[in-house]
Amino acid sequence: MRVLVTGAAGMLGSRLVKRLLEQGVAGRAVTAMDLFDAFPCTPSDAPGVEIRTFQGDIADLEICEHLAASKPDFVFHLASIVSGEAETNFHLGYRVNLQGGLALLEGLRAHGNRPRFVFSSSGAVFGGPVPDLIDDDFAPTPLTSYGSQKLIVEALVQDYTRKGFIDGVSIRLPAICIRPGKPNKAASGFYSGIIREPLNGVEAVVPVSRDIVHSSASPRSAVGFLIHAAEIDSDRIGHRRSLNMPGVFCTVGEQIEAMARVAGPQYLRLLRDEIDPAIERIVSTWPKGYRATRAKDLGFTAEANFDEIIRIYIEEEMPDGLPPVSNR
Amino acid sequence: MRVLVTGAAGMLGSRLVKRLLEQGVAGRAVTAMDLFDAFPCTPSDAPGVEIRTFQGDIADLEICEHLAASKPDFVFHLASIVSGEAETNFHLGYRVNLQGGLALLEGLRAHGNRPRFVFSSSGAVFGGPVPDLIDDDFAPTPLTSYGSQKLIVEALVQDYTRKGFIDGVSIRLPAICIRPGKPNKAASGFYSGIIREPLNGVEAVVPVSRDIVHSSASPRSAVGFLIHAAEIDSDRIGHRRSLNMPGVFCTVGEQIEAMARVAGPQYLRLLRDEIDPAIERIVSTWPKGYRATRAKDLGFTAEANFDEIIRIYIEEEMPDGLPPVSNR
């Protein structure tokens, strides 16, 4: 069974690839995998699995047609310019996020095998004013180019599904916490940084008011959402192909309190509040949380609280445990 | 003051051009007008107004850049493949309705003067199940390619407006009744045909159940919506740039009763019920009506009832009055 993953070199993409190689999808083992990214992919060895890597421009229709011609059974489309960068580089954001999605769908329409197509969308499709808990019928009105591009590809996924060219599902991810590694250009990056940096003994800036509410899930849950979206029965989804994912609904302040509970109060001293108006402006337009009624009915699950999200980070990313931080 | 109209040869486009030449827009006279269409435009003479006509492919970026370089103050983007045709010719629908809108917006981003941009969208952005009266926050989930393409261009209009490249408004038109002339390939065409044909002494088929509810407005109101959308103050619109237009909310049966009231019961004999499953499937997914709260607050108005819509048709399109129809 063949799987195509775009954005396979990314934080979620690489974890998704690892998990797919370990557990397969829909009860079947992966026997062939095509990994696409703008950056080099370095998948782990998987004996008996044919792995091909492609580096290029997702908006290049020729590459997409080539990928589609292998007739993948499952496509995970994660390739994307992140929110902050799509905001500063308008042309690049539209090229990768809109024309890239369109090229991939056109490739599959021309050469594909009507694969299950899982699109990694985002809560950024919503823009304020929004209710505190957005229900499944609430209209998306993005306030970023990134959110607009995600919304447009969702509309394409729905129409290409309706026409029978793919069998698509778009999942609107909450903020993914705690991202390992270096900060990226996503405006939501600080949600991870304000926990990750202190846990690693590094100072961090809280760039927004601590009472900003948001919804988040661990990278482990996000990979779980993607795989579950590939496995649920098409008839159960119905014709509305975009799903708001569940997540932990809390304030930035509550996130920080969870860190003090899980790791200890000494980490709090590594945080400094300094509002960044550009970041605050972007994230203040994002939704706080979703009811995610349809997603929960379809079996999508996230963590129960932020403490759990922090424990997953320590377990997965800090094999040597927490570094000592002075109590003074 | 310069105006660009795309789709200027169409039913609404040609009426819009005529009205703009007569009354101007936003209190100013039109001194220059660029008319674009895939078909030839034959505007009426307007002394003192520089009128240029362009025939071509709206998805051709070079043409769009040329049109934008004249720095129109107002752009009315009506060019579109209609719903029925976009459903049967997938590639053409996406080329004209999506890539065409994108090319025009890209032209204006590169060369334009941040014009007020009025986009003629449609209630086809909604797809069932929907509430009987859709409110302004209800999520669009189209069930046609046409509706998907309109939704995508709405998202572009909103983002290009937010970024300051245009000052855009998208108006979601109800069914336009009564369209004069020959039937077109719009799935909504019969809403006009079942009145227009009998009034002209011709038999017509009612291709859907008479209890189907829909929302409609006259071509006169639709042109009024377009011009009003060009004139309202940008600050009053806010960042949500798509507006559900008001209309007359009635069943197909009530439309027919209105015809009997306004023109006489003898016209009823020219109607024959014969369900067309393809048309019924498309229109049954469309919304029945909108609350249109925001649009009404912003001063958009439609007819009060279907009788009025029929009287406007007779007044505008039948200067010699109704032809005699036997009472037997």
Interface residues (C-beta under 8 A of the other chain):
Chain A: F90 G127 D136 D137 F138 A139 P140 T141 P142 L143 S145 S148 L151 I152 A155 L156 Q158 D159 R162 K163 H239 R240 S242
Chain B: F90 G127 D136 D137 F138 A139 P140 T141 P142 L143 S145 S148 L151 I152 A155 L156 Q158 D159 R162 K163 H239 R240 S242
